[in-house]
C-alpha cells in the first residue's frame, strides 16, 4: 500500500514538472514569435515619432573679399586694372533643425543661422521652403526659424529634460555631412556638463553629454529619448582627444529661450562684469603658505573675483579684485557657476544682493545687473 502511495505522489510530481515545462515552453514560443514578427524596436518607433519633424537647413551669406591687396600692386598694373574694388562672394553653410509646432517654427543652433542672408529649409518629404530667422541667442547657441509656408507641418513632441538620468537611451537625428535622415544611438553619458569646462567662456549652458554620434551637420537637430520625445538640441561634438563625445542643449532651456525669441526676437542676459575663479579650502591653504602671496585668502568655498570689467555694474557697486562671493540673494555660493546661475535669474536694473568676504569680514553689496553687452 505504501508502495502505491509513493508511486502516486511521484506521478503527481512528474505531472507538475511537465505542466510547468509546457507553460514555459509556450511562453518562450510567444516571446520568439513577438521577436520574429515585430521586426522593429523602440528606436525605429521613436524615430517615426520625431523623424517627420526633422529638417535640413541650408544657409548662404555674402562675404566681401578683396581680390588683390592694392599695396602690393605695381603702379603700372594698377593703371591697367583700375581701382580694385571688393568682390562679394557667397559662403554656404548647413545644419539641422526640428519643427516644434504646427505653425512651422523650427528650433536650431544660433551658429547655424546667425549672420546669414538666405535660409532654406528642406522638410523630411523633400519639400524645400524659405526660412526666416526670428531671432538668435549666442549665449545659449539657440535660434528660432519660421518656415514661410502656410501648409500644416509635422512637429515633434517635446519632453522634459529634468527627467533625464545618466544611462537613459539617447537618439540623435539630423543631417551630418549633408546625409539626410541620419539616426545614431547611444546613452546619456552625463548631465549638467558646464560648457565653460569645454573651452567656451562666452556661453552659459549646462549640457547633456551623450555618446550617440554627433557630427558636423547634426548641429541644431534633436536628441530624443526612447519614447520619441525631444530632450535636447544637438550643439557640438568633441574632436581630437576624447572624440566621440557629443553635447546637446536641454530642451527645457530651449523652450524658455524659444519663447523669448518668438516674443522679443532676442534674449536679454543679466551680467555683473566680473571674472571669477573657484576657491576652496585646499587652494586657499596652498596660496596662504606661499611667503610671496600679497593677500591671505579665506579658507572656504566661494567664487573669487579675479578681475573687474571697467564701467561694469560690479565696478559701479564697489566690488574689488580678491573679494570672495559666498552668497547671492541669500543663496549660498560654493563655486562660480552657482553665482552665474543666480545672476541669470536676476532682473535687469533691480537690486541684486551679494554677500562678500573682504579682509576676512563679511559685507553686503547691492549691485544692479545690466544687459550683457555685445549681443544686439
C-alpha positions as CSV (number, residue, x, y, z in Angstrom):
1,X,0.0,0.0,0.0
2,X,2.8,2.3,0.9
3,X,4.5,1.5,-2.4
4,X,1.3,2.5,-4.4
5,X,1.1,5.7,-2.4
6,X,4.7,6.6,-3.2
7,X,4.2,5.9,-6.9
8,X,1.1,8.1,-6.9
9,X,3.0,11.0,-5.3
10,X,5.8,10.6,-7.8
11,X,3.3,10.7,-10.7
12,X,1.8,13.9,-9.3
13,X,5.3,15.5,-9.1
14,X,6.1,14.4,-12.6
15,X,2.8,15.9,-13.8
16,X,3.6,19.2,-12.1
17,X,7.1,19.4,-13.6
18,X,5.7,18.6,-17.1
19,X,3.0,21.2,-16.7
20,X,5.4,24.0,-15.8
21,X,7.8,22.9,-18.6
22,X,4.9,23.2,-21.1
23,X,3.9,26.7,-19.7
24,X,7.5,27.9,-20.0
25,X,7.8,26.4,-23.5
26,X,4.6,28.2,-24.8
27,X,5.8,31.5,-23.1
28,X,9.1,31.2,-24.9
29,X,7.4,30.4,-28.2
30,X,5.3,33.5,-27.7
31,X,8.3,35.7,-27.0
32,X,10.1,34.3,-30.0
33,X,7.1,34.9,-32.1
34,X,7.0,38.6,-31.0
35,X,10.7,38.9,-31.7
36,X,10.3,37.3,-35.1
37,X,7.3,39.1,-36.4
38,X,7.9,42.5,-34.7
39,X,10.8,43.4,-36.9
40,X,11.2,46.9,-35.4
41,X,12.4,48.1,-31.9
42,X,11.9,51.1,-29.7
43,X,14.5,53.1,-31.8
44,X,12.5,52.9,-35.0
45,X,9.3,53.7,-33.1
46,X,10.9,56.8,-31.6
47,X,12.3,57.9,-34.9
48,X,8.9,57.5,-36.6
49,X,7.5,59.8,-33.9
50,X,10.0,62.6,-34.5
51,X,11.6,62.0,-37.9
52,X,8.9,63.8,-40.0
53,X,9.7,67.0,-38.0
54,X,13.5,66.9,-38.6
55,X,14.7,69.3,-41.3
56,X,17.8,70.2,-43.1
57,X,18.9,73.9,-43.0
58,X,21.0,75.4,-45.8
59,X,22.3,78.9,-45.5
60,X,24.1,81.5,-47.6
61,X,25.7,84.8,-46.8
62,X,27.6,87.4,-48.8
63,X,31.2,87.9,-47.7
64,X,33.4,90.6,-49.1
65,X,36.8,89.6,-50.3
66,X,39.4,91.9,-51.9
67,X,40.8,90.3,-55.0
68,X,44.2,92.0,-54.6
69,X,46.0,93.9,-51.9
70,X,46.3,97.3,-53.5
71,X,49.6,97.9,-51.6
72,X,51.1,95.0,-53.5
73,X,50.1,96.1,-57.0
74,X,52.7,97.7,-59.3
75,X,51.6,101.2,-60.2
76,X,51.6,100.3,-63.9
77,X,49.4,97.2,-63.2
78,X,47.1,99.4,-61.1
79,X,46.7,101.7,-64.0
80,X,45.8,98.8,-66.3
81,X,43.4,97.1,-63.9
82,X,41.9,100.3,-62.5
83,X,40.9,100.6,-58.8
84,X,40.3,97.2,-57.4
85,X,37.0,97.0,-55.5
86,X,35.8,94.4,-53.1
87,X,34.2,91.5,-54.8
88,X,31.3,89.8,-52.9
89,X,31.3,86.0,-52.6
90,X,28.8,83.6,-51.2
91,X,29.5,81.4,-48.3
92,X,27.3,78.3,-47.8
93,X,26.6,76.5,-44.6
94,X,24.4,73.6,-43.4
95,X,22.8,72.3,-40.3
96,X,19.7,70.6,-38.9
97,X,16.6,71.7,-37.1
98,X,13.4,70.4,-35.6
99,X,9.9,71.7,-36.1
100,X,8.3,72.3,-32.7
101,X,4.7,73.4,-33.6
102,X,2.2,73.3,-36.4
103,X,2.9,76.9,-37.4
104,X,6.3,75.9,-38.8
105,X,8.6,77.1,-36.0
106,X,12.0,75.5,-36.3
107,X,14.4,75.2,-33.3
108,X,18.1,75.1,-34.3
109,X,21.5,76.4,-33.2
110,X,22.4,80.0,-33.4
111,X,25.7,79.2,-35.0
112,X,23.8,77.5,-37.9
113,X,21.8,80.6,-38.9
114,X,23.4,83.7,-37.4
115,X,24.6,86.5,-39.8
116,X,23.2,84.8,-42.9
117,X,21.3,86.3,-45.7
118,X,19.3,83.4,-47.1
119,X,17.9,80.3,-45.3
120,X,16.2,77.4,-47.0
121,X,14.6,74.5,-45.1
122,X,14.2,71.1,-46.5
123,X,11.4,69.1,-45.0
124,X,11.5,65.3,-44.4
125,X,9.5,64.7,-47.5
126,X,11.9,66.7,-49.7
127,X,9.9,69.9,-49.9
128,X,12.1,73.0,-49.9
129,X,10.8,76.1,-48.2
130,X,12.2,79.5,-47.5
131,X,13.1,80.2,-43.9
132,X,13.0,83.4,-41.8
133,X,15.3,83.8,-38.8
134,X,13.1,85.2,-36.0
135,X,15.9,85.5,-33.5
136,X,19.2,84.1,-32.3
137,X,20.8,83.9,-28.9
138,X,24.6,83.4,-29.0
139,X,24.9,82.9,-25.2
140,X,22.8,79.7,-25.3
141,X,23.5,78.9,-29.0
142,X,19.8,78.7,-29.9
143,X,17.8,80.2,-32.7
144,X,14.3,80.2,-34.0
145,X,13.4,80.0,-37.7
146,X,9.9,80.4,-39.3
147,X,9.1,78.4,-42.4
148,X,7.5,80.6,-44.9
149,X,4.7,78.3,-45.9
150,X,1.0,78.0,-45.0
151,X,0.8,74.2,-45.0
152,X,0.3,72.0,-42.0
153,X,3.6,70.8,-40.6
154,X,4.5,67.7,-38.7
155,X,6.0,68.7,-35.4
156,X,8.0,66.9,-32.7
157,X,6.7,66.3,-29.2
158,X,8.9,68.0,-26.6
159,X,9.9,66.0,-23.5
160,X,11.2,67.1,-20.1
161,X,15.0,67.2,-19.8
162,X,14.7,67.4,-16.0
163,X,13.5,63.8,-16.0
164,X,16.7,62.5,-17.6
165,X,19.1,60.2,-15.8
166,X,22.6,59.0,-16.8
167,X,22.3,55.8,-18.7
168,X,19.0,56.7,-20.4
169,X,18.8,56.0,-24.1
170,X,19.7,58.9,-26.4
171,X,18.9,59.0,-30.1
172,X,20.4,61.8,-32.3
173,X,18.7,62.8,-35.6
174,X,20.0,65.2,-38.2
175,X,21.9,65.8,-41.4
176,X,25.6,65.1,-40.7
177,X,27.8,65.9,-43.7
178,X,24.7,66.5,-45.8
179,X,23.4,63.0,-45.3
180,X,19.7,63.4,-44.6
181,X,17.6,61.3,-42.2
182,X,20.6,60.0,-40.3
183,X,20.0,58.3,-36.9
184,X,22.5,57.4,-34.3
185,X,22.0,55.7,-30.9
186,X,23.7,56.0,-27.6
187,X,23.1,56.8,-24.0
188,X,23.1,59.9,-21.8
189,X,26.7,59.8,-20.6
190,X,26.4,62.8,-18.2
191,X,24.2,65.6,-17.2
192,X,24.8,69.3,-16.3
193,X,28.1,69.4,-18.1
194,X,29.3,73.0,-17.9
195,X,30.1,74.3,-21.3
196,X,32.9,76.5,-19.8
197,X,34.8,73.3,-19.0
198,X,34.8,72.6,-22.7
199,X,36.5,75.9,-23.5
200,X,33.5,78.2,-24.3
201,X,33.8,81.0,-21.8
202,X,31.2,83.2,-23.6
203,X,28.3,80.7,-23.2
204,X,26.0,80.0,-20.2
205,X,25.0,76.4,-20.6
206,X,24.7,73.1,-18.8
207,X,24.8,70.4,-21.5
208,X,23.6,66.9,-21.9
209,X,26.6,64.6,-22.7
210,X,26.0,61.6,-25.0
211,X,28.0,59.0,-26.8
212,X,25.4,59.0,-29.7
213,X,27.4,60.0,-32.7
214,X,27.0,63.8,-33.5
215,X,28.9,65.1,-36.5
216,X,29.1,68.4,-38.5
217,X,25.7,69.0,-39.9
218,X,24.0,67.5,-36.9
219,X,24.0,70.9,-35.2
220,X,20.5,72.0,-34.4
221,X,19.0,68.6,-34.8
222,X,17.1,66.9,-32.0
223,X,18.3,64.5,-29.4
224,X,15.3,62.3,-28.4
225,X,14.5,59.7,-25.7
226,X,13.2,56.1,-26.1
227,X,9.6,57.5,-26.1
228,X,10.2,59.6,-29.2
229,X,10.3,63.0,-27.3
230,X,12.8,65.7,-27.9
231,X,15.1,66.0,-24.9
232,X,17.8,68.2,-26.3
233,X,19.1,70.2,-29.3
234,X,22.5,68.9,-30.6
235,X,25.1,71.6,-30.5
236,X,28.7,70.3,-30.6
237,X,31.0,67.3,-30.7
238,X,34.3,66.8,-29.0
239,X,37.1,66.4,-31.6
240,X,40.7,65.3,-31.2
241,X,41.5,63.6,-27.8
242,X,38.3,62.4,-26.3
243,X,36.5,62.3,-29.6
244,X,33.2,60.6,-29.7
245,X,31.5,62.7,-27.1
246,X,28.5,64.8,-28.2
247,X,26.7,67.5,-26.4
248,X,23.1,68.8,-26.5
249,X,21.2,71.8,-25.1
250,X,18.5,70.6,-22.7
251,X,15.0,71.0,-24.2
252,X,13.7,72.8,-21.1
253,X,16.2,75.6,-21.6
254,X,15.4,75.6,-25.4
255,X,11.7,76.0,-24.7
256,X,12.4,79.1,-22.5
257,X,14.7,80.7,-25.0
258,X,12.5,80.0,-28.0
259,X,9.5,81.6,-26.2
260,X,11.6,84.8,-25.6
261,X,12.9,84.8,-29.2
262,X,9.3,84.4,-30.5
263,X,8.1,87.2,-28.3
264,X,11.0,89.7,-28.4
265,X,13.4,88.5,-31.1
266,X,16.2,88.4,-28.6
267,X,17.1,87.1,-25.1
268,X,18.4,89.6,-22.5
269,X,21.1,88.1,-20.2
270,X,22.0,89.9,-17.0
271,X,25.6,90.4,-16.2
272,X,27.7,91.8,-13.4
273,X,31.1,92.4,-15.1
274,X,33.4,90.1,-13.1
275,X,35.8,87.4,-14.0
276,X,35.6,84.6,-11.4
277,X,37.7,81.6,-10.3
278,X,36.7,78.8,-7.9
279,X,38.1,78.9,-4.4
280,X,38.1,76.1,-1.9
281,X,40.0,75.4,1.4
282,X,42.7,73.4,-0.3
283,X,43.5,76.0,-2.9
284,X,43.4,78.8,-0.3
285,X,45.8,77.0,2.1
286,X,48.3,76.4,-0.7
287,X,48.1,80.1,-1.6
288,X,48.4,81.3,2.0
289,X,51.5,79.1,2.6
290,X,53.3,81.0,-0.2
291,X,55.5,83.6,1.5
292,X,55.3,85.8,-1.6
293,X,51.5,85.9,-1.6
294,X,50.2,89.5,-1.4
295,X,46.9,88.7,0.3
296,X,45.6,86.0,2.6
297,X,42.6,84.1,1.1
298,X,39.7,82.8,3.3
299,X,39.9,79.1,3.5
300,X,36.4,78.3,2.4
301,X,34.4,77.7,-0.8
302,X,33.1,80.5,-3.0
303,X,33.5,82.5,-6.2
304,X,36.7,84.6,-6.1
305,X,36.7,87.8,-8.1
306,X,39.8,87.7,-10.2
307,X,39.2,91.0,-12.1
308,X,36.5,93.7,-12.6
309,X,35.5,94.9,-16.1
310,X,35.7,98.7,-16.3
311,X,32.5,100.6,-16.2
312,X,30.5,97.5,-15.4
313,X,27.8,97.0,-12.7
314,X,30.5,95.4,-10.5
315,X,32.7,98.4,-10.7
316,X,29.8,100.8,-10.0
317,X,28.8,98.8,-7.0
318,X,32.3,98.8,-5.5
319,X,33.3,95.2,-5.9
320,X,37.1,94.6,-5.8
321,X,39.6,92.1,-7.1
322,X,40.1,89.5,-4.3
323,X,36.5,89.7,-3.0
324,X,35.0,86.3,-2.3
325,X,31.3,85.9,-3.1
326,X,29.8,83.5,-0.7
327,X,26.1,84.2,-1.2
328,X,23.7,85.8,-3.7
329,X,20.2,86.7,-2.8
330,X,20.7,84.7,0.4
331,X,21.6,81.6,-1.7
332,X,24.9,80.0,-0.7
333,X,27.6,80.2,-3.4
334,X,30.1,77.4,-3.5
335,X,31.6,78.0,-6.9
336,X,31.4,80.5,-9.8
337,X,28.8,78.5,-11.7
338,X,26.4,78.8,-8.8
339,X,26.8,82.6,-8.9
340,X,26.3,82.7,-12.7
341,X,23.1,80.6,-12.3
342,X,21.7,83.2,-9.8
343,X,22.7,86.1,-12.0
344,X,20.9,84.6,-14.9
345,X,17.7,84.7,-12.8
346,X,18.2,88.3,-11.8
347,X,16.2,91.2,-13.2
348,X,17.9,94.0,-15.2
349,X,18.2,97.2,-13.1
350,X,16.8,95.6,-9.9
351,X,19.0,95.4,-6.8
352,X,20.9,92.1,-6.6
353,X,22.3,91.3,-3.1
354,X,25.7,89.8,-2.7
355,X,27.4,88.6,0.5
356,X,31.2,89.1,0.1
357,X,34.2,88.3,2.2
358,X,36.7,91.1,2.1
359,X,39.7,91.2,4.5
360,X,38.1,88.4,6.5
361,X,35.0,90.5,7.1
362,X,31.6,89.7,5.6
363,X,29.9,92.7,3.9
364,X,26.8,93.1,1.8
365,X,26.9,94.7,-1.6
366,X,23.9,95.8,-3.6
367,X,24.5,95.6,-7.4
368,X,22.2,96.3,-10.3
369,X,22.7,93.8,-13.2
370,X,22.8,95.3,-16.7
371,X,22.2,93.6,-20.1
372,X,25.1,91.6,-21.3
373,X,26.7,93.9,-23.9
374,X,27.6,93.0,-27.4
375,X,24.7,90.7,-28.2
376,X,22.3,93.1,-30.0
